[in-house]
Amino acid sequence: MPQQIRAQETRAAIIRGAAAAFEQRGYGSTSLAQVSAAAGVTKGALYFHFDSKEALAVAIIDAQHTESVSAGRELLDNNVPGLRALVSITYELARQLRDDLIVSAGVRLTIEAVNFSTPVSASYLDWIAACEEFVRRGIADGDVVPTVDVRAAARFVTAAFTGVQVVSDVLTRRGDIDQRLTEMWTLLLPGLVAPERWDDLKDLPERVQRERVAARP
Amino acid sequence: MPQQIRAQETRAAIIRGAAAAFEQRGYGSTSLAQVSAAAGVTKGALYFHFDSKEALAVAIIDAQHTESVSAGRELLDNNVPGLRALVSITYELARQLRDDLIVSAGVRLTIEAVNFSTPVSASYLDWIAACEEFVRRGIADGDVVPTVDVRAAARFVTAAFTGVQVVSDVLTRRGDIDQRLTEMWTLLLPGLVAPERWDDLKDLPERVQRERVAARP
């Protein structure tokens, strides 16, 4: 038993070390020797847990995905109104990208993984499915206009968030991501909100951004 | 003179070879030996023109940027209405991404270049500036609502396009990019179009997509 726990701790340390090394140098330019140094484990221990660099990258993507999806799950389970949940989750993912090395490494690897032999489309497909659920709930709440193409909206919100974080990363190392998300939602809401709910919802993005800043520990 | 022309041809062949090698294996995983093999030049010739792998990547990004920006320039010079030009340029960039190896390699490198010592933000900043010009022209044309935040709209269109092409690349190797762009514009237009122009412009994305397919050689 203790041995099994030790093995799990080593595996977690390797994933953290690899995330740090990949974030610093980029995936392709990082050697497994650099990963074992960053993780503080021997190369033997590294190979015991992961048989290739790609296996390590996939483990980081999985860890990131689990963490990000659980934030979405929480909003769904807590009966937050659909449109508010859809807006909120983008600020929460932005926070994870800024504060959590596993998340930022995982998201970057997902984008760089086009050349992987393991398909990484599950991350996007799961997010598109979660966004569909938020949009559908938003329609049921009366906040989202019922004529909206739910699948198209879910796909575009996922893609738009991806682009906002990529551009924010290149231009400001994600320093401006909250402000850029508020701009994104300000431009997107007119195509989503039911006309009779417009007056109540038009400043939802600013409200969510302000509440999140106020709630910071 | 012929020697200078030969040198330019060698340089162009190296850029093409490097683009192909980077697209196939990813930037970080490609060695300079693989680049010289793909380009059909000696390692000596490669080092004569580029003193590092990063210098090669920056040359590809520059070549892609020149090609993409000239498409935007053409729309601006031909007095195409601003909103139509803004919509059109996204489909034209999508075409370049599908058909032109230098463009797809350059765009991918721009995203992966966060760890470069050379800043690559110029690509995004130039596109944001071009989009600003399109949006401002759209306001002058009466197509875009004058209360829109021009800078925010330009930034978001640039980011949204980036995300749409990244997600389309991961999910379908860009096979669905035109359809995803039409969905993006369908969701974005209500936040951009002046109410009195809505009836004329609401199907602009489908019209542009159809015209481009019809015009294909």
Interface residues (C-beta under 8 A of the other chain):
Chain A: Q24 R25 G26 Y27 G28 S29 T30 R108 T110 I111 E112 A113 V114 N115 V120 S121 Y124 L125 D149 A152 A153 R155 F156 T158 A159 A160 F161 T162 G163 V164 V166 V167 S168 D169 V170 L171 R180 E183 M184 T186 L187 L188 L189 P190 G191 L192
Chain B: Q24 R25 G26 Y27 G28 S29 T30 R108 T110 I111 E112 A113 V114 N115 V120 S121 Y124 L125 D149 A152 A153 R155 F156 T158 A159 A160 F161 T162 G163 V164 V166 V167 S168 D169 V170 L171 R180 E183 M184 T186 L187 L188 L189 P190 G191 L192
